[in-house]
Amino acid sequence: QVQLVESGGGLVQAGGSLTLSCAASGRVGSIAVMGWYRQAPGKSREPVGVWRSDGSTNYADSVKGRFTVSRDKAKNTVYLQMNSLKPEDTGVYYCRLITTPVFNYWGKGTQVTVSS
């Protein structure tokens, strides 16, 4: 089995920064996609930033220029560096892993709260 453990969430003031980490353990195999989604209160879960096995990254328009996804291959860990945080970035941030062949895994989530 594969487990994803997120860390790094918390409370921060608007304009501040946080770095989230997601470590994958178990029989991970070949990683196709690893990244971050978030769910704000009363809203659907949405992609924030993802890393793909071809080395490319994709971001939601709302976070471009402020958030950066990176991956440590040796540690099977993906990071989300979040700068210039806004109150609308508040939500539960989930790590997602998609392997090859296709298996889909989710972490339990970490809360990020940005105060105005």
N, C-alpha and C positions, 0 to 999 in steps of 0.2 A: 504493500500500500504506500501511497504518497501522502505526506503531510506538508502543509504550508503553515508556517508560523510567522505572523506579522508582528511588528513592533514599531515603536516610534511615535505613535499618536499622542495627542494631548491637547492642552488648551494653550492658545497663543493669541496675542493681540494682532489686530490687522496690521499688515506691513511686515510681520515677522516671518520666520522660516521654521520649517520642520523637515526632517528626513525620515521617511518610512523605510523599513526593511522587511523583506519577505524571504525566508529561508525554506528551501524545499529539501525534504529528506525522504528516505525510503528508496524504492525502486523507481527512480525518476526516469531513467532512460534518456531518449532523445527529446530535447525541448524544442518545440516549434514556436510557441508564443509564451511570453511571461510578462505580466503587467498588472496594472492597477485599474480598478473600477471604484466608483463611489456611489453611495445612495444617500441623498438628502432626505430629511423628514417629509413624508408625503409624496415622494417622487420615486420614479423607477431608477434602477441601477443603470449607470452610464459609464462608458469607458473614459478614462482620464489620460492614461499614457501606457503604451505597450511596446515591448521589445520583441523583435522577430528574429528568427534564426539566421536570416540573411544580413543581420546587423542593422536593419532599419528600425526606426522608431516612429510611432504615430501618436499624436496628441489631440485632445479635444480642443476646439477653437478657443474655448474659454480659458485654457491654461497655457496656451502657446506663449513662449517667451518667459514664462514664470516657473514652470515645472520641467524637470529633467528626469528621464528614466535611464538607468544604467544597470548593467548586469556584471556580476563577478562569477565567471564561469566555474572557477575552481571551487567556489563555495556554494554553487547553485543558488545564488541569492540575487534578487533584484531590488533595486532601490528607487525611491521616488524623492527627489530633492524638490521641495516646494518653497519658493521664495515669493515675496510680496503677497502674502496670503490675504484673502478677502473674506468677509463674513459669509459670502455665498459659496465659499469652498468648504463650509462646514458639512460634515456628514460622516458616515461610516465608510472607510476605505477598505476594499477587499482586494486581495491578491488572487490572480488567476493564472493557472498553468495549463497549457495545452501541449500534449506530447505527440510524437510520431511513433507508432500509429496513434490515431486520435483518441486520447482520453482527456477529460476535462476535470480539473480540480479547482476548488475554491478554498481560500482561507476563511477563518471565522470573522475576520474584520477587526479594524482598529478605529477608534473614534478620533476624529479631528474636529475641534471646535475653535472657531476664529471669532474673537470678540471685537466689537466695533469700538 
